[in-house]
Amino acid sequence: MRDFLKQISIYGILPVAGKFVGFFLIPIYVRVFSTAEFGMVELLITLAQFLMFGCNLEFYTAIGRFFYEKENLEERRKLISTGLMLTFLFTIIVVVISIFSEDWVMLHYLKSTDYRLAYRLSIVWLFFAAFYTYLSVIPRYDKKPRLYVRINLASLLLRVGSTIFYVLVLDWGIDGVIAGHITGALTASFLNAIVSWKYLGLCYDKKMAADIIKFAVPIVPGLLLVGLWQPLSRNFVSVFYSLESLGLLAFALKVTSLMLILNSAIGLAWNPMLFEDHKKTNFRENLKIISQFMGIIIFCSAIAFSLLSPEITKYIGTTEYESSMILFGFLSFQIGLEILKRIRGFGPLILNKTYLLSLNEILGIMVGVVLLYVLKDFGLVGIGIAFLTPSILKYFFLVGYTSWAMQHNFYNNNETIYLAMLILSNLMLIYSSSAFYRYSFLAIVMIYSFYLIHKKFDSLNARVLSIKK
């Protein structure tokens, strides 16, 4: 548990800084861009992020799965270089397809030809981001978290600084936002290549390539659907609801993405620890402690976001964005479920049943699309339900499989109480409860959470003392 928290504290620096500066940009964006332009930025960025799945194809996860099985530097160099060459090949394919699809994207996705330059810039960003994403995993698996954080902090600060310069000084508008992403990705690619130089070379091993592809390919359909869901859901919101509703959703997503700080930190720390420690005798007990502790933090954070959403929209956004607060409870709980799914739904990765990850995503996408259409008359509440429900189903699918296949029990009575509290907090928000009642309820939740955390740490300390004796 202590090692896990230590890793999270180190890796957590990066998402904290990232969300802080991203949060810092929100007031600038909402004053420079209209809700429709904010929605267009969201469409362009989510499209590039989707295409990135086609470039990486989860090769970096396969690298992590086999990295600890390679006993010397030469074997690890072959593994990483082989994965890099596969990444380069598929990135070129995706970029070429994107270039030839430009007119179709303008007509059917962006529904405007006014943003052709922004689209072309997003393709340039895609090229560099694909390499940055792959190379950035090497320091993580090489157990150099501090170096990883330093590199990404440098590229992050450069991206944000350049974005502000491009948008406010040069007045590039939406083009400036994408240009800032290019600056950051180019910097990160260069720095990661330098620090990981010993693992890079003109090495290509056919057997390793086959192992990488065999592990990664079953995940690919699900990953593509994950990536597709972002631009597809945004597009459906703009069509079934309105572009203004998409702008409100984008604002709520930006704010609640503060919870992704925890998701990013866990994601960076969890997979290397999982792949290295899952065969150890104390893994089951450590997993139970980590799972329960994270459950407390996640539910408490989701409830706080829901209850404080009126104040958040008031002081961060403008009056034009006030109605987005109804989405905060849905989106924060959705992010929380994704975090818990990452920790508890690891069975397919360990048992090499990665096709289950794709089946899970297919289920989620189908439900999400149907709900976006069926609930279009419910406005923002319908959008919130359509985003949350797929995550609920995916959580029960993967966690249920892991519990059955690996004999882990993740049920916790405290989380049932938290769930009831979360539902009540959302009802208070929907029916416009006064600030006094919301603050009072939040105080009760915080006291209950501190009590549980204190109890867990007492139990952990008692366990450590018994081991020493």
NUTOR-460217 format. One record per atom (N, C-alpha, C): residue in three letters; x, z, y. Coordinates in steps of 0.2 Angstrom, whole numbers, plus 2048, in hexadecimal, padded with zeros to 3 digits. Each point is the difference from the previous one (the first is absolute). Layout:
BEGIN
AlaXZY...
# end
This chain:
BEGIN
Met8048007FAMet7FC800806Met804800806Arg806804800Arg804801806Arg8047F9801Asp8027FD7FBAsp8037FA800Asp7FC7FA803Phe7F98007FEPhe7FB7FC802Phe7FF801808Leu7FF806802Leu7FF801807Leu8067FE804Lys8068017FDLys8067FE804Lys8007F9801Gln7FF7FC7FBGln8007F9800Gln7FA7FE805Ile7FB803800Ile7FA7FE805Ile802801807Ser804806801Ser802802807Ser8047FB803Ile8057FD7FBIle8057FB803Ile7FC7FA801Tyr7FD7FD7FBTyr7FC7FA801Tyr7FB800805Gly7FD806801Gly7FB801804Gly8017FF808Ile807801801Ile8027FE807Ile7FF7F9802Leu8007FC7FCLeu7FF7F9801Leu7F97FE802Pro7FB8027FBPro7F97FF802Pro7FE804806Val802806801Val7FF804806Val8017FC806Ala8077FD800Ala8027FD806Ala7FC7F9801Gly7FF7FD7FAGly7FC7FA800Gly7F9800803Lys7FD8057FELys7F9801802Lys800803807Phe805804802Phe800802807Phe8017FB805Val8047FB7FEVal8017FB805Val7FB7FB800Gly7FD7FF7F9Gly7FA7FC800Gly7FA803804Phe7FF8067FFPhe7FB804804Phe8017FF807Phe807800802Phe8017FF807Phe7FE7F9803Leu8017FB7FBLeu7FE7F9802Leu7F8800801Ile7FC8047FDIle7F97FF800Ile7FD800807Pro802805804Pro7FD800807Pro8027FA804Ile8067FD7FFIle8037FA803Ile7FB7FA7FETyr7FF7FF7F9Tyr7FC7FB7FETyr7F9800802Val7FD806800Val7F9800802Val7FF7FE808Arg805801803Arg8007FE808Arg8027F9801Val8047FE7FCVal8037F9801Val7FB7FB7FCPhe7FE8017FAPhe7FB7FC7FDPhe7F9802800Ser7FC7FB7FFSer7F98027FFSer7FE8017F9Thr7FA8037FEThr7FF8017F9Thr8017FA7FCAla7FE7FA803Ala8007FA7FCAla8087FE7FFGlu804801805Glu8077FF7FFGlu8038057FBPhe7FE806801Phe8038057FBPhe7FE7FE7F9Gly7FA7FD7FFGly7FE7FE7FAGly8047FA7FDMet8027FB805Met8047FB7FEMet8078027FEVal803805803Val8068037FEVal8008027F9Glu7FB8047FFGlu7FE8027F9Glu8007FB7FBLeu7FD7FA801Leu7FF7FB7FCLeu8077FD7FELeu8047FF805Leu8077FC7FFLeu8048057FCIle800806802Ile8058057FCIle7FE8017F9Thr7F98017FFThr7FE8017F9Thr8017F97FCLeu8007FA803Leu8017FA7FCLeu8078007FEAla805801805Ala8078007FEAla8028057FBGln7FC806800Gln8028057FBGln7FD7FE7F9Phe7FA7FD800Phe7FE7FD7FAPhe8057FB7FDLeu8027FB804Leu8057FB7FDLeu8068037FEMet802806803Met8068037FDMet8008027F9Phe7FA8027FEPhe7FF8027F9Phe8027FA7FBGly7FE7FA803Gly8027FA7FCGly8087FF800Cys803802805Cys808800800Cys8038057FCAsn7FE806800Asn8048057FCAsn7FD8017F9Leu7FA7FF7FFLeu7FD8007F9Leu8028077FDGlu801805804Glu8018077FDGlu8078007FCPhe8047FB801Phe8078007FDPhe804806801Tyr7FF803806Tyr803806802Tyr7FE8067FCThr7FA8007FEThr7FE8067FBThr8037FF7F9Ala8007FA7FEAla8037FE7F9Ala808802801Ile8037FF805Ile807802801Ile8008087FFGly7FC804803Gly8008077FFGly7FF8027F9Arg7FB7FC7FDArg7FF8027F9Arg8068007FBPhe8047FB802Phe8067FE7FBPhe807803803Phe800802806Phe806802804Phe8038057FCTyr7FD8067FETyr8038057FDTyr8027FF7F9Glu7FE7FB7FDGlu8027FE7F9Glu8067FC800Lys8037FE806Lys8067FC800Lys805805802Glu8058017FBGlu805805801Glu8067FF804Asn8027FA802Asn8057FF804Asn7FF7FB806Leu804800805Leu7FF7FC806Leu7FF7F97FFGlu8047FD7FBGlu7FF7F97FFGlu7F97FE7FDGlu7FE8047FCGlu7F97FF7FDGlu7FB800806Arg801805804Arg7FB801806Arg8007FB805Arg8067FD801Arg8017FA804Arg7FD7FA7FELys8007FF7F9Lys7FD7FA7FDLys7F8801801Leu7FE8067FFLeu7F8802800Leu7FE7FE807Ile803803805Ile7FE800807Ile8017F9803Ser8057FC7FESer8027FA803Ser7FB7FB7FDThr7FE8017F9Thr7FB7FB7FDThr7F9801804Gly7FE806801Gly7FA801803Gly8007FD807Leu806801804Leu8007FD807Leu7FF7F87FFMet8037FD7FBMet8007F9800Met7F87FE7FELeu7FD8047FCLeu7F97FE7FFLeu7FC801806Thr802805804Thr7FC801807Thr8017FA804Phe8067FE801Phe8027FA804Phe7FC7FA7FELeu8007FF7F9Leu7FC7FA7FELeu7F9800802Phe7FC8067FEPhe7F9800802Phe7FF801807Thr804802804Thr7FF800807Thr8007F9803Ile8057FC7FEIle8007F9802Ile7F97FD7FEIle7FE8017FAIle7FA7FD7FEIle7FA802805Val7FF806801Val7FB803804Val8007FD807Val806800803Val8017FD807Val7FE7F9800Val8027FC7FCVal7FF7F9800Val7F87FF7FFIle7FD8037FCIle7F98007FFIle7FC802807Ser803805803Ser7FD803806Ser8007FB806Ile8067FC800Ile8017FB805Ile7FB7FA7FFPhe7FF7FE7FAPhe7FC7FB7FFPhe7F8802800Ser7FF806800Ser7F9803801Ser7FE802807Glu8047FE804Glu7FF803807Glu7F97FE803Asp7FE7F9800Asp7FA7FE802Asp7FA8037FDTrp8018017F9Trp7FA8037FDTrp7FF808802Val806803801Val800807802Val7FD801807Met8027FB805Met7FD800806Met7F87FF800Leu7FE7FC7FCLeu7F97FE800Leu7FB8057FCHis8038027FAHis7FC8057FCHis801807800Tyr806802802Tyr802807800Tyr800803807Leu8047FD805Leu800802807Leu7FA7FD804Lys7FE7FB7FELys7FA7FD803Lys8017FE807Ser8077FE802Ser8027FF806Ser8077FC800Thr8017FB804Thr8067FD801Thr805803805Asp7FD805804Asp804803805Asp8068047FETyr8008027FATyr8058047FDTyr8057FD7FBArg8017FA801Arg8057FC7FCArg807803800Leu802801806Leu807803801Leu8018067FCAla7FB805801Ala8008067FDAla8008007F9Tyr7FC7FB7FDTyr8007FF7F9Tyr8077FE7FDArg8037FB804Arg8077FE7FEArg805805800Leu800805805Leu804805801Leu7FF8057FASer7FA8017FESer7FE8047FASer8047FE7FAIle8007F97FFIle8047FE7FAIle807801801Val803800806Val807802801Val8018077FETrp7FC804802Trp8008077FFTrp7FF8017F8Leu7FC7FD7FDLeu7FF8007F9Leu8077FF7FCPhe8037FB802Phe8077FE7FDPhe805806800Phe801803805Phe805805801Phe7FD8067FDAla7FA802800Ala7FD8067FEAla8008007F8Ala8007FA7FDAla8008007F9Ala8078027FDPhe8057FE804Phe8078037FEPhe801807801Tyr7FD802806Tyr801807802Tyr7FD8047FBThr7FA7FF7FEThr7FC8047FCThr8038017F9Tyr8037FA7FDTyr8048017FATyr806804801Leu8047FE805Leu807804801Leu7FF807801Ser7FB802803Ser7FF807802Ser7FF8057FBVal7FE7FD7FAVal7FF8057FAVal8078027FDIle8057FC801Ile8078027FDIle802807802Pro801802807Pro802806801Pro7FB8067FDArg7FA7FF7FFArg7FC8047FDArg8028027F9Tyr8017FB7FCTyr8018007F9Tyr8088027FFAsp8047FF805Asp807802800Asp800807803Lys7FB804801Lys7FF807802Lys804801806Lys7FE7FC805Lys803800807Lys7FA800805Pro7FC805800Pro7FA800804Pro802801807Arg805803802Arg801801807Arg8037F9803Leu8047FD7FCLeu8027F9803Leu7FA7FB800Tyr7FB8017FBTyr7FA7FC801Tyr7FC801806Val800806802Val7FC803806Val8037FD806Arg807801800Arg8037FE806Arg8007F8802Ile8007FC7FBIle8007F9801Ile7F97FE802Asn7FB8037FDAsn7F97FE802Asn7FE803806Leu803806802Leu7FE802807Leu8037FC805Ala8067FD7FFAla8037FC805Ala7FC7FA801Ser7FE7FD7FASer7FC7F9801Ser7F9802803Leu7FD8067FELeu7FA801803Leu800801808Leu805804802Leu801801807Leu8017F9804Leu8047FC7FDLeu8017F9803Leu7FA7FC800Arg7FC8017FAArg7FA7FC800Arg7FB802806Val7FF807800Val7FB802805Val8037FF807Gly806801802Gly8037FE806Gly7FF7F9802Ser8027FC7FBSer7FF7F9802Ser7F97FD801Thr7FB8037FCThr7F97FF801Thr7FE802807Ile802805802Ile7FE803807Ile8037FB805Phe8067FE7FFPhe8037FB805Phe7FD7F9800Tyr7FE7FE7FATyr7FD7F97FFTyr7F9800803Val7FC8067FFVal7F9800802Val7FF801807Leu804806802Leu7FF802807Leu8047FD805Val8067FE7FFVal8057FD804Val8007F9800Leu8007FD7FALeu8007F8800Leu7F97FE800Asp7FB8047FFAsp7F97FE800Asp7FE7FB7FATrp8038017FATrp7FF7FB7FBTrp7F98027FCGly7FD805802Gly7FA8017FCGly8008027F9Ile7FC7FC7FCIle8008017F9Ile8067FD7FDAsp8037FB803Asp8067FD7FDAsp806806801Gly800804805Gly805805801Gly7FF8057FAVal7FA8027FEVal8008057FAVal8037FD7FAIle7FF7FA7FEIle8037FD7FAIle8077FF801Ala8037FE806Ala807800802Ala8038067FFGly7FD806802Gly8038067FFGly8018027F8His7FB7FE7FCHis8018017F9His8067FC7FDIle8017FA803Ile8057FC7FEIle807803801Thr801803806Thr806803802Thr8018067FBGly7FB8047FFGly8018067FBGly8027FE7F9Ala7FD7FB7FEAla8017FD7F9Ala8077FD7FFLeu8027FC805Leu8077FD800Leu805806800Thr7FF805804Thr805805801Thr8008047F9Ala7FB8027FDAla8008037FAAla8037FD7FASer7FE7F9800Ser8037FC7FBSer808800800Phe8037FF806Phe807800801Phe8038077FELeu7FD805803Leu8038077FELeu8008027F9Asn7FA7FE7FDAsn7FF8027F9Asn8057FC7FBAla8017F9802Ala8057FC7FDAla807803800Ile802803806Ile807803801Ile8018067FBVal7FB804801Val8018077FCVal7FF7FF7F8Ser7FD7FA7FESer7FF7FF7F9Ser8047FB7FDTrp8067FE804Trp8047FB7FETrp8038007F9Lys8018067FELys8048007F9Lys7FB7FE7FBTyr7F9800801Tyr7FB7FE7FBTyr7FE7F9800Leu8037FC805Leu7FE7FA802Leu8067FB7FEGly7FE7FA7FDGly8047FB7FEGly7FD7FA7FDLeu8047FB7FELeu7FD7FA7FELeu7FF8017F8Cys7FC8057FECys7FF8027F9Cys7F97FE7FETyr7FF7FD7FBTyr7F97FE7FDTyr8008017F9Asp7FC8047FDAsp8008027F9Asp7F97FE7FELys8007FB7FBLys7F97FE7FELys7FC8057FCLys8048047FCLys7FC8057FDLys7FD805805Met804802805Met7FE805805Met7FA7FD804Ala8017FA801Ala7FA7FC804Ala7FA8007FCAla8017FF7F9Ala7FA8007FCAla7FD807800Asp8048067FFAsp7FD806800Asp7FD802807Ile8037FE805Ile7FD801807Ile7F97FD800Ile8007F97FEIle7F97FD801Ile7FB8037FBLys8028017FALys7FC8037FBLys7FD807803Phe803804803Phe7FE806803Phe7FB7FF806Ala8037FB804Ala7FC7FF807Ala7FA7FC7FFVal8007FA7FCVal7FB7FB800Val7F98037FFPro7FF8057FBPro7FA8037FFPro7FD804806Ile805802805Ile7FE803806Ile7FD7FC805Val8037F9800Val7FF7FC805Val7F97FE802Pro7FC7FF7FBPro7F97FE802Pro7FD806804Gly8018067FEGly7FD806804Gly803801807Leu8077FF800Leu803800806Leu7FE7FB805Leu7FF7FA7FELeu7FD7FA804Leu7F9802802Leu7FD8037FCLeu7F9802802Leu800806805Val8058047FFVal801806805Val8027FD807Gly8047FB800Gly8027FC806Gly7FA7FC803Leu7FD7FD7FBLeu7FA7FC803Leu7FB804803Trp7FF8067FDTrp7FA804803Trp801802807Gln806800803Gln801802807Gln7FD7FA804Pro8037FA800Pro7FD7FB804Pro7F97FE7FELeu7FE8007F9Leu7FA7FE7FELeu7FB805803Ser801807800Ser7FB805802Ser8007FF808Arg8057FF803Arg8007FF808Arg7FC7FA801Asn8017FB7FDAsn7FC7FA801Asn7F98017FFPhe7FE8037FAPhe7F98027FFPhe7FD804805Val804805803Val7FD804805Val7FE7FC806Ser8057FB802Ser7FF7FC806Ser7FA7FB7FFVal7FF7FE7FAVal7FA7FC7FEVal7FA8037FFPhe7FF8057FCPhe7FA8047FEPhe7FE805806Tyr805802804Tyr7FE805805Tyr8027FD807Ser806800802Ser8027FD807Ser807801800Leu8037FC805Leu808801801Leu801806804Glu7FB803804Glu800806803Glu8008067FBSer7FC7FF7FBSer8008057FASer8078007FDLeu8037FA7FFLeu8078007FDLeu805804805Gly7FF7FF806Gly805803805Gly7FF8087FFLeu7FA802800Leu7FF8077FFLeu8028037F9Leu8007FC7FBLeu8038017F9Leu807801801Ala8037FB803Ala808800801Ala802806804Phe7FC802805Phe802806804Phe8008067FBAla7FA8017FCAla8008057FCAla8058007FALeu8027FA7FELeu8058007FBLeu807802803Lys8017FE806Lys806802803Lys801807801Val7FB804802Val800807801Val8008047F9Thr7FC7FE7FBThr8008037FAThr8067FF7FCSer8047FA802Ser8067FF7FCSer805805801Leu7FF805804Leu805806801Leu8008037F9Met7FB8007FCMet8008037F9Met8047FC7FCLeu8027FA802Leu8047FC7FCLeu808802800Ile801805805Ile806803800Ile8028037F9Leu7FB8047FELeu8018047F9Leu8007FA7FBAsn7FC7FB800Asn7FF7FB7FBAsn8077FD7FFSer8037FE806Ser8067FC800Ser8068057FDAla800806803Ala8058057FDAla8008017F9Ile7FA8017FDIle7FF8017F9Ile8027F97FCGly7FE7FB803Gly8017F97FDGly8087FF7FFLeu803802805Leu8087FF800Leu8038057FCAla7FE8067FFAla8038057FCAla7FD8007F9Trp7FA7FE7FFTrp7FD8017F9Trp8027FC7FBAsn8007F9801Asn8027FC7FBAsn8078017FDPro806801804Pro8068017FDPro8008077FCMet7FD805802Met7FF8067FDMet7FC7FF7F9Leu7FB7FC801Leu7FC7FF7FALeu8047FC7FAPhe8037FB802Phe8047FC7FBPhe8058047FDGlu803804804Glu8068047FEGlu7FE8067FCAsp7FB803801Asp7FE8077FEAsp7FA8007FBHis7FD7FB7FFHis7FA8007FCHis8018037F8Lys8067FF7FELys8018027F9Lys803807800Lys801804805Lys803806800Lys7FA8057FEThr8028067FDThr7FB8057FDThr7FC803806Asn803801806Asn7FC804805Asn7FC7FB804Phe8007FA7FFPhe7FC7FB804Phe7F9801800Arg7FD8027FBArg7F9802800Arg7FE805804Glu804806800Glu7FE806804Glu8027FE808Asn8057FC801Asn8027FE807Asn7FA7FC803Leu7FE7FB7FCLeu7FA7FC802Leu7FA803802Lys7FE8067FCLys7FA803801Lys801804807Ile806803801Ile801803807Ile7FF7FB806Ile8047FB7FFIle8007FB805Ile7F97FD801Ser7FD7FE7FBSer7F97FD801Ser7FB805803Gln8008077FFGln7FC804803Gln801801807Phe807801802Phe802801806Phe7FE7FA805Met8017FA7FDMet7FF7FA804Met7F87FF801Gly7FC8037FBGly7F97FF801Gly7FE805806Ile803806801Ile7FE804805Ile8027FD807Ile8067FD801Ile8027FD806Ile7FB7FA802Ile7FF7FC7FBIle7FC7FA801Ile7F9801802Phe7FC8057FDPhe7F9801801Phe800804807Cys805804801Cys800804807Cys8017FB806Ser8047FB7FFSer8027FB805Ser7FA7FB801Ala7FC7FE7FBAla7FB7FC800Ala7FA803804Ile7FF8077FEIle7FB804804Ile801800807Ala807802802Ala802801807Ala7FF7F9804Phe8017FA7FDPhe7FF7FA803Phe7F97FF802Ser7FC8017FBSer7F97FF801Ser7FD805805Leu802806800Leu7FD805805Leu8027FF807Leu8077FD801Leu8037FF806Leu7FF7F9803Ser7FD7FC7FDSer7FF7F9802Ser7FD7FF807Pro7FB804802Pro7FE7FF807Pro805801805Glu8048057FFGlu806801805Glu8057FB7FFIle8027FE7FAIle8057FB7FFIle7FE7F9804Thr7FA7FE7FFThr7FE7FA803Thr7FF800808Lys7FF806802Lys7FF801807Lys807800804Tyr8058037FDTyr807801803Tyr8057FA7FFIle7FE7FD7FAIle8057FA7FEIle7FD7FA802Gly7FA7FF7FFGly7FD7F9802Gly7FD800806Thr7FB7FB801Thr7FC800806Thr7F98017FEThr7FB800805Thr7F98007FEThr7FE7FB7FCGlu8037FA800Glu7FE7FA7FCGlu8018027F8Tyr8058047FFTyr8018027F9Tyr7FD8067FDGlu7FC803804Glu7FD8077FEGlu7FC8007F9Ser7FC7FA7FFSer7FC8007FBSer8047FF7F9Ser8077FF800Ser8047FF7FASer8018077FDMet7FE806803Met8018067FDMet7FC8017FAIle7FB7FD7FFIle7FC8007FAIle8047FE7FALeu8057FC801Leu8047FE7FALeu8058047FEPhe802805804Phe8068047FFPhe7FF8047F9Gly7FB8037FFGly7FF8047F9Gly8007FC7FAPhe7FD7FA800Phe8017FB7FBPhe8077FE7FFLeu8037FE805Leu8077FD7FFLeu8058057FESer800806803Ser8058057FESer7FF8027F9Phe7FA8017FEPhe7FF8027F9Phe8027FA7FBGln7FF7FA802Gln8027FA7FCGln8088007FFIle803801806Ile808801800Ile8028067FBGly7FC805801Gly8028067FBGly7FF7FF7F9Leu7FB7FC7FELeu7FF7FE7F9Leu8067FB7FEGlu8027FC804Glu8057FB7FEGlu8078047FFIle801806804Ile8068047FFIle7FF8047F9Leu7FB8037FFLeu7FF8037F9Leu8007FC7FALys7FE7FA801Lys8007FB7FBLys8077FE7FEArg804800805Arg8077FE7FFArg8048057FCIle7FE807802Ile8038057FCIle7FD8017F9Arg7FA7FF7FFArg7FD8027FAArg7FE7FA7FBGly8007FA803Gly7FF7FA7FCGly8067FC7FEPhe8058037FEPhe8067FD7FEPhe8017FD7F9Gly7FB8027FCGly8007FE7F9Gly8027F97FFPro7FD7FB803Pro8017F97FEPro8087FE802Leu803803805Leu8077FF801Leu8048027FBIle7FF8067FEIle8048037FBIle7FF7FD7F9Leu7FA7FF7FELeu7FF7FD7F9Leu8007F8800Asn8037FD806Asn8007F9800Asn7FA7FC7FFLys7FA803802Lys7FA7FD800Lys7FE7FE807Thr8047FC803Thr7FF7FF808Thr7FA7FB801Tyr7FE7FD7FBTyr7FA7FB801Tyr7FA805802Leu8008067FELeu7FA804802Leu800801807Leu806800804Leu800800807Leu7FC7FB803Ser8017FA7FDSer7FC7FA803Ser7F98007FELeu7FE8027FALeu7F98017FFLeu7FD805805Asn803805801Asn7FE805805Asn7FF7FE807Glu8047FC802Glu8007FD807Glu7FA7FA800Ile7FF7FD7FBIle7FB7FB7FFIle7F9803801Leu7FF8067FCLeu7FA804801Leu7FF802807Gly805803803Gly7FF802807Gly7FF7FB805Ile8037FA7FFIle7FE7FA805Ile7F97FE7FFMet7FE7FF7FAMet7F97FE7FFMet7FB804803Val8018077FFVal7FB805803Val801800807Gly8067FF803Gly800800807Gly7FD7FA804Val8017FA7FDVal7FD7FA803Val7F8801800Val7FE8027FAVal7F88007FFVal7FD805805Leu804806801Leu7FD805804Leu8017FE808Leu8057FC802Leu8007FE806Leu7FA7FC802Tyr7FE7FC7FBTyr7FA7FB802Tyr7FA8047FFVal7FF8047FBVal7FA8047FFVal7FE805806Leu805803802Leu800805805Leu8007FE807Lys8007F9801Lys8017FE807Lys7FB802805Asp7FA8027FEAsp7FB802805Asp801808802Phe8058037FDPhe802807801Phe805801805Gly8037FA803Gly805801805Gly8068037FELeu803804804Leu8078037FELeu7FF8057FAVal7FB8037FFVal7FF8047FAVal8017FC7FAGly7FD7FA800Gly8007FB7FAGly8087FE7FFIle8037FF806Ile8077FE7FFIle8048067FDGly7FF806802Gly8038067FDGly7FF8017F9Ile7FA7FF7FEIle7FE8017F9Ile8037FA7FCAla8017FA802Ala8037FB7FDAla8078017FFPhe803803804Phe808801800Phe8018067FBLeu7FC805800Leu8018067FCLeu7FE7FF7F9Thr7FB7FD7FEThr7FD8007F9Thr8057FD7FCPro8047FA801Pro8047FD7FCPro8068057FESer802804805Ser8068057FESer7FD8067FCIle7FA802800Ile7FD8057FCIle8007FD7F9Leu7FE7FA7FFLeu8007FD7F9Leu8077FF7FDLys8047FE804Lys8077FE7FELys8048077FETyr7FE805804Tyr8038077FETyr7FE8027F9Phe7FA8007FFPhe7FD8027FAPhe8027FC7FAPhe8017FA801Phe8037FB7FBPhe8078027FELeu804800805Leu8078017FELeu8028077FEVal7FD805803Val8018077FFVal7FD8027F9Gly7FA7FD7FFGly7FD8017F9Gly8047FD7FBTyr8037FA801Tyr8047FD7FATyr8068047FFThr804803806Thr8068047FFThr7FE8067FCSer7FA803802Ser7FE8077FDSer7FF7FF7F8Trp7FD7FA7FFTrp7FF7FF7F8Trp8067FE7FDAla8047FB802Ala8067FD7FDAla8068057FFMet800804805Met806804801Met7FF808800Gln7F98017FEGln7FE8077FFGln802805806His7FE7FD806His801804806His7F9802803Asn7FF806802Asn7FA803803Asn801801807Phe7FC7FC804Phe801800808Phe7FA803803Tyr7FB8037FCTyr7FA803803Tyr802806804Asn7FD802805Asn801806804Asn7FA802804Asn7FE8067FFAsn7FA802803Asn800800807Asn806802803Asn801800807Asn7FE7F9804Glu8027FB7FCGlu7FE7F9803Glu7F97FF800Thr7FC8037FCThr7F97FF800Thr7FD803807Ile803806801Ile7FE804806Ile8027FB806Tyr8067FE800Tyr8027FB806Tyr7FC7FA801Leu7FE7FD7FALeu7FB7FA801Leu7FA802803Ala7FD8067FEAla7FA802804Ala801801807Met806803802Met801801807Met8017F9804Leu8037FB7FCLeu8017FA803Leu7FA7FC802Ile7FB8017FBIle7F97FD801Ile7FD803806Leu800807800Leu7FD804805Leu8037FE807Ser8067FF800Ser8047FE807Ser7FD7F9802Asn7FF7FC7FCAsn7FE7F9802Asn7F9800802Leu7FC8047FDLeu7F9801802Leu7FF803807Met805805801Met800803807Met8027FB805Leu8047FB7FELeu8027FB805Leu7FA7FB801Ile7FD7FE7FAIle7FB7FB801Ile7FA803804Tyr7FF8067FFTyr7FA803804Tyr802803806Ser8067FF803Ser802802806Ser800807801Ser8038047FCSer801807801Ser804802806Ser7FF806803Ser804802806Ser8078017FEAla804800805Ala8078027FFAla8018077FDPhe7FC804802Phe8018077FEPhe7FF8017F8Tyr7FB7FC7FDTyr7FF8017F9Tyr8057FC7FCArg8037FA803Arg8057FC7FDArg806804800Tyr802803805Tyr806804801Tyr8008077FBSer7FA803800Ser7FF8057FBSer8017FF7F9Phe7FD7FA7FEPhe8017FE7F9Phe8077FE7FFLeu8037FD804Leu8077FE7FFLeu8058067FFAla7FE805804Ala8048077FFAla7FF8027F9Ile7FA8007FEIle7FE8037F9Ile8047FB7FBVal8017FA801Val8037FC7FBVal808801800Met803801806Met807802801Met8018067FDIle7FC805801Ile8028077FDIle8007FF7F8Tyr7FB7FD7FDTyr7FF7FF7F9Tyr8067FC7FESer8037FB803Ser8057FC7FESer807805800Phe801803805Phe806805801Phe8008057FATyr7FA8027FETyr7FF8057FBTyr8027FD7F9Leu7FE7FA7FFLeu8027FC7FALeu8077FF800Ile8037FD805Ile8077FF800Ile8048067FFHis7FF805803His8038077FFHis8008027F9Lys7FA7FF7FDLys7FF8027F9Lys8047FB7FBLys8017FA802Lys8047FB7FCLys807802800Phe803802806Phe807801801Phe8018077FDAsp7FC805800Asp8018067FCAsp8017FF7F9Ser7FB7FB7FDSer8017FF7F9Ser8067FC7FELeu8027FC805Leu8077FC7FFLeu806805800Asn800804805Asn805805800Asn8008057FAAla7FB8027FEAla7FF8047F9Ala8037FC7FAArg7FF7F9800Arg8027FC7FBArg808800800Val8027FF806Val8087FF801Val8038077FELeu7FD806802Leu8038067FELeu8008017F8Ser7FB7FE7FDSer7FF8017F9Ser8057FC7FCIle8027FA803Ile8057FB7FDIle807803801Lys801803805Lys807803802Lys8018067FBLys7FA8047FFLys8018067FBLys8017FE7F9
# end
